[in-house]
Amino acid sequence: MSTDLAATPPMGWNSWNAIGKDVDEQVMREMADALLSTGLSKLGYTYIVIDDHWHGGRDESGALFPHPDKFPSGMPALAEYLHARGLKLGIYSDAGLRTCGGEPGGMGYEEIDARTFAGWGVDFLKYDFCFAPDDRTSAERLYRKMGAALRQTGRPILFNICEWGHHRPWLWARSAGGHTWRTTGDIWDGWRDGPHISQNGIESLGFEQQRGLEAYAGPGGWNDPDMLVVGLRGRGAIGGPGCTDAEYHTHFSLWCMLAAPLVMGCDLRTLDAASLEILSNTELIALDQDRLGRQGFRICRLGRCEIWVKPLANDDIAVGVFNRDNATCQVNVPWSDLGIEGQWHARDLWQHADLGIYEGQLSVELESHACSVLQLAK
């Protein structure tokens, strides 16, 4: 596995959350154009990933081909379009017999599929786990087989193992060739979980399901709590009531503290100004992309409020203060909880403002479901 390929968490856009099964060539080109026109590509969002339902079938030799009506120009032409604009092409497949949407899966076709994707100019493979034997031995075997097949092509293809965390992929996915591995089920556009098992809210995915996984993330391999829902506003293909601006701020902040992949799922063609501002926060992105590659972790919980820390490469410390309560809360952040002492300079990464020198502790007031992210420097 190439560490250089994912030295920092990947950033980009995926078609599923906003478009679902209606993905096609025109949509992908329009999203790529929007990625450039919004300026998001310059901030590091470079992967454009086609999710499920691009498939036309397999030909006589067993090779996959795209749906001729959806992708009439073919995948190499789309890759060329993206590459010419400094972007990268991602595609979706599945370790089982079929994809989650019932399209042809990769089981038994790993080598030919890897060669096909490499020949098309693919740079990223999201590999799902539907219609596959649901045990750890089978999961490891199938993902290792595709990981080896991708390496054999000689093309650097980022391998996203989308096993949903059922069989603890953080323990084996890196050695299987994975660069990112899903630690959770699917996200939906809501703060809390929905009624279906696949409708995981921001709160449970980010705060509960990532705890204790920080030891397994680092340059070359990253825990993946699923894609960003910032900007969906309840209009996505994945469902959900939508979130407040405060909740989207917290979502983005927590993913950056977690050193998670930042893969957007909103419709970039109609992105509202507030959502664009969240996704464009260069100071938060810098936390996510920090070269030390440390995943943040919770150090204490005060009622429904939490304090998270993330060590940074320049010896600074990122501190996230999160209010999971439904009411405003006042949080004191003592140096003793952070494991530091003396004077520290504090900067607010959402206000883009220097707060001055603090010693001993600092205090933060937060509205419901809001957060504050501070960077402390000596």
C-alpha positions in Angstrom: 0.0 0.0 0.0 1.3 3.5 -0.9 1.4 5.8 2.1 1.9 8.7 -0.2 -1.5 8.1 -1.9 -3.3 9.0 1.3 -0.7 10.9 3.3 -3.6 13.0 4.5 -7.4 12.1 4.4 -8.8 12.2 0.9 -11.2 15.1 0.0 -13.8 15.3 -2.8 -17.4 14.7 -3.7 -19.6 11.5 -4.1 -22.8 11.2 -6.1 -24.9 9.1 -3.7 -26.2 11.5 -1.1 -27.6 14.0 -3.5 -28.2 12.1 -6.7 -28.7 8.5 -5.8 -29.4 6.2 -8.7 -29.9 9.1 -11.2 -26.1 9.5 -11.7 -25.0 10.0 -15.3 -22.2 11.6 -17.3 -23.8 15.0 -17.5 -24.3 15.2 -13.8 -20.7 14.2 -13.1 -19.4 16.9 -15.5 -21.6 19.5 -14.0 -20.5 18.6 -10.5 -16.9 18.8 -11.6 -17.5 22.3 -13.1 -19.2 23.4 -9.9 -16.2 22.1 -7.8 -14.0 24.5 -9.8 -16.4 27.4 -9.9 -17.0 27.4 -6.1 -13.3 27.3 -5.5 -13.6 24.1 -3.5 -11.2 22.2 -5.8 -8.4 24.6 -4.8 -9.0 23.8 -1.1 -8.2 20.1 -1.7 -11.6 18.6 -2.8 -10.3 16.8 -5.9 -11.9 13.3 -6.1 -15.2 13.1 -8.0 -16.7 9.7 -7.2 -19.4 8.0 -9.2 -21.4 5.8 -6.8 -23.8 3.0 -7.5 -26.0 2.5 -10.7 -23.4 3.5 -13.4 -23.3 0.0 -14.6 -24.3 -1.4 -18.0 -23.3 -5.0 -17.3 -20.4 -7.3 -18.2 -19.3 -8.1 -21.8 -18.4 -11.6 -23.2 -15.0 -11.4 -21.6 -16.5 -10.6 -18.2 -15.4 -6.9 -18.2 -17.6 -4.3 -16.8 -19.0 -1.5 -19.1 -21.0 1.6 -18.2 -24.6 2.1 -19.0 -24.7 3.3 -22.6 -27.5 5.8 -22.0 -26.0 7.2 -18.8 -22.4 7.4 -19.9 -22.5 7.5 -23.7 -19.0 8.9 -24.0 -17.5 6.2 -21.8 -15.5 6.3 -18.6 -12.1 7.1 -20.2 -13.6 10.3 -21.7 -15.0 11.3 -18.3 -11.6 10.6 -16.7 -9.9 12.8 -19.3 -12.4 15.6 -18.7 -11.7 15.5 -14.9 -7.9 15.1 -15.2 -7.7 18.0 -17.6 -9.2 20.1 -14.8 -6.9 18.9 -12.1 -9.5 16.5 -10.6 -9.6 12.7 -10.1 -12.1 10.1 -11.0 -13.6 7.7 -8.4 -15.9 4.8 -9.1 -18.0 2.4 -7.0 -18.1 -1.4 -6.9 -18.8 -4.1 -4.4 -17.0 -7.1 -2.8 -20.1 -9.3 -3.2 -22.0 -10.8 -6.1 -24.0 -7.6 -6.6 -23.8 -4.0 -5.5 -26.2 -2.7 -2.9 -28.4 -1.5 -5.8 -28.3 -4.9 -7.5 -25.7 -4.1 -10.2 -22.9 -6.6 -11.0 -20.6 -7.0 -8.1 -16.8 -7.7 -8.0 -16.7 -11.2 -6.4 -14.7 -13.5 -8.6 -13.9 -10.6 -11.0 -11.3 -8.7 -8.9 -8.4 -8.9 -11.3 -10.4 -8.1 -14.4 -12.3 -5.3 -12.7 -9.0 -3.7 -11.3 -7.5 -3.8 -14.8 -10.7 -2.3 -16.2 -10.7 0.6 -13.7 -7.0 1.3 -14.2 -7.5 1.3 -18.0 -10.3 3.8 -17.6 -8.1 6.2 -15.6 -9.8 5.6 -12.3 -8.1 7.2 -9.2 -10.4 6.0 -6.4 -12.4 2.9 -5.7 -15.2 2.7 -3.2 -15.8 -1.0 -2.5 -19.0 -1.8 -0.8 -20.1 -5.0 1.1 -23.6 -6.0 0.0 -24.4 -9.6 -1.1 -21.2 -10.9 0.4 -20.6 -13.5 3.1 -21.1 -11.6 6.3 -18.2 -12.9 8.4 -14.8 -11.4 9.1 -12.8 -14.2 7.3 -14.7 -13.6 4.1 -14.5 -9.8 4.4 -10.7 -9.9 4.9 -10.3 -12.4 2.0 -12.4 -10.4 -0.5 -10.9 -7.0 0.3 -7.4 -8.4 0.3 -8.0 -9.9 -3.1 -9.2 -6.6 -4.6 -6.4 -4.7 -2.8 -3.8 -7.0 -4.4 -5.5 -6.7 -7.8 -5.3 -2.9 -7.6 -1.6 -3.0 -6.7 -1.0 -5.3 -9.7 -2.3 -2.8 -12.1 0.6 -0.4 -11.3 -1.9 2.5 -11.2 -2.2 4.5 -7.9 -5.9 3.9 -7.0 -7.1 5.0 -3.6 -8.9 2.0 -2.0 -12.0 2.9 0.1 -13.0 -0.2 2.0 -16.8 0.3 2.7 -17.4 -2.7 5.0 -19.5 -0.5 7.4 -17.4 -1.5 10.5 -19.2 -4.8 11.0 -16.0 -6.8 11.3 -13.6 -4.2 12.8 -11.9 -3.2 9.6 -9.6 -0.8 11.5 -7.7 -3.9 12.6 -7.0 -5.3 9.1 -8.0 -3.0 6.3 -4.6 -1.2 6.1 -2.8 -4.5 5.6 -5.5 -5.5 3.0 -4.5 -2.5 0.9 -7.1 -0.1 2.1 -6.4 3.7 2.4 -9.7 4.4 4.1 -12.2 2.1 5.8 -15.8 2.8 6.8 -16.2 2.4 10.6 -20.0 2.9 10.5 -23.2 2.3 8.7 -24.6 4.9 6.4 -25.2 8.5 7.4 -28.4 10.4 6.8 -29.1 14.1 6.8 -30.1 14.5 10.4 -28.6 15.2 13.9 -30.2 12.1 15.4 -30.7 8.6 14.1 -33.6 7.8 11.9 -36.1 4.9 12.3 -34.2 2.6 9.9 -30.9 0.9 10.8 -29.2 2.6 7.9 -30.2 6.1 9.0 -27.3 7.1 11.3 -27.3 10.6 12.6 -24.4 12.9 12.9 -24.4 12.7 16.7 -24.2 8.9 17.0 -21.7 8.5 14.1 -19.3 11.2 15.2 -19.5 11.2 19.0 -20.2 7.6 19.8 -19.0 5.3 17.0 -15.5 6.8 16.6 -14.4 6.6 20.3 -11.4 4.4 20.8 -10.4 4.2 17.1 -7.8 6.9 17.1 -4.9 4.5 17.4 -5.7 3.0 14.0 -5.6 6.2 11.9 -2.6 7.9 10.4 -0.8 8.7 7.2 -1.7 6.1 4.6 -4.9 4.8 6.3 -7.9 6.6 7.8 -11.1 5.8 9.8 -14.1 6.8 7.7 -17.4 7.7 9.5 -19.1 8.2 6.1 -19.6 11.3 3.9 -20.5 14.8 4.8 -24.1 15.9 4.6 -23.4 19.6 4.9 -25.5 21.4 2.3 -28.2 18.7 1.7 -30.8 20.7 3.7 -33.2 17.8 3.8 -33.2 17.5 0.0 -30.9 14.6 -0.6 -31.5 11.1 -2.0 -30.5 9.6 1.4 -33.4 11.2 3.3 -33.4 13.0 6.6 -34.9 16.1 8.0 -31.8 18.3 7.4 -29.8 20.1 10.0 -29.4 23.6 11.4 -26.4 25.6 10.6 -25.1 25.0 14.1 -25.4 21.2 13.5 -23.7 21.4 10.1 -20.9 23.4 11.7 -20.5 20.7 14.4 -20.6 17.9 11.8 -17.8 19.5 9.8 -15.8 20.4 12.9 -16.0 16.9 14.3 -15.0 15.2 11.0 -12.0 17.5 10.8 -11.0 16.7 14.4 -11.3 13.0 13.6 -9.0 13.4 10.6 -11.8 11.8 8.5 -12.1 11.8 4.8 -13.9 15.0 3.7 -16.2 13.7 0.9 -19.1 16.0 0.2 -22.5 14.7 -0.8 -24.6 17.8 -1.5 -25.6 19.1 -4.9 -22.7 21.5 -5.7 -24.7 23.2 -8.4 -27.2 24.7 -5.9 -25.0 25.0 -2.9 -26.2 27.7 -0.5 -23.8 30.4 0.8 -23.8 29.2 4.4 -23.0 25.7 3.4 -20.2 26.8 1.1 -18.7 28.8 3.9 -18.7 25.8 6.2 -17.1 23.5 3.6 -14.6 26.2 2.7 -13.2 26.8 6.2 -9.5 26.6 5.4 -8.5 26.6 9.1 -10.7 23.6 9.8 -9.5 21.8 6.6 -5.9 22.4 7.8 -6.7 20.5 11.0 -8.1 17.6 9.0 -5.1 17.6 6.6 -2.4 18.1 9.3 0.6 16.1 8.3 1.0 14.5 11.8 -2.1 12.6 11.0 -3.4 12.2 14.6 -7.1 11.5 15.0 -8.7 13.6 17.6 -10.3 12.0 20.7 -12.6 13.0 23.6 -10.8 13.8 26.9 -13.8 14.6 29.0 -17.5 15.0 29.1 -19.3 17.5 31.2 -23.0 16.6 31.2 -24.0 16.8 27.5 -20.9 18.9 26.6 -17.7 17.3 25.4 -14.1 18.4 25.0 -12.0 16.8 22.3 -8.3 17.3 21.5 -6.2 16.8 18.4 -2.3 17.1 18.5 -0.8 18.9 15.5 2.5 18.6 13.7 3.7 22.0 14.8 3.2 21.1 18.5 -0.1 23.2 18.6 -3.2 21.6 20.0 -6.7 21.7 18.4 -9.5 21.8 21.0 -13.0 21.1 20.0 -15.8 21.9 22.5 -19.2 20.4 21.5 -22.6 20.9 23.0 -24.8 17.9 22.5 -27.5 19.3 24.7 -30.7 20.9 23.6 -30.0 24.0 25.7 -27.2 26.6 25.8 -24.2 25.5 28.0 -21.1 27.2 29.5 -18.0 25.1 29.4 -14.8 25.7 31.2 -11.7 24.1 29.6 -9.1 23.6 32.2 -5.4 23.1 31.2 -5.2 20.1 33.5 -7.8 18.3 31.4 -5.7 19.1 28.3 -2.5 17.9 29.9 -0.8 21.3 29.4 0.3 24.2 31.7 1.5 27.7 31.4 0.4 30.4 28.9 -1.1 29.5 25.5 -2.3 31.7 22.6 -5.8 30.8 21.5 -7.3 31.2 18.1 -11.0 30.6 17.2 -11.1 28.7 13.9 -14.7 29.5 13.1 -14.4 33.2 13.9 -10.9 33.3 12.3 -9.9 35.5 15.2 -7.0 35.5 17.7 -8.5 35.5 21.2 -5.3 36.3 23.1 -3.2 34.7 25.8 -4.8 32.3 28.3 -3.4 30.6 31.4 -5.0 27.8 33.4 -8.2 27.6 31.5 -10.6 29.2 29.0 -14.4 29.4 28.9 -16.8 28.8 26.0 -20.6 29.4 25.8 -22.4 27.4 23.1 -25.9 27.2 21.9 -27.7 23.9 21.4 -25.7 21.4 19.2 -23.1 24.1 18.4 -19.3 23.9 18.8 -16.2 25.9 19.2 -12.9 24.8 17.7 -9.8 26.5 19.1 -6.1 26.2 18.2 -3.7 26.6 21.1 -0.1 27.6 20.4 2.8 28.3 22.8 
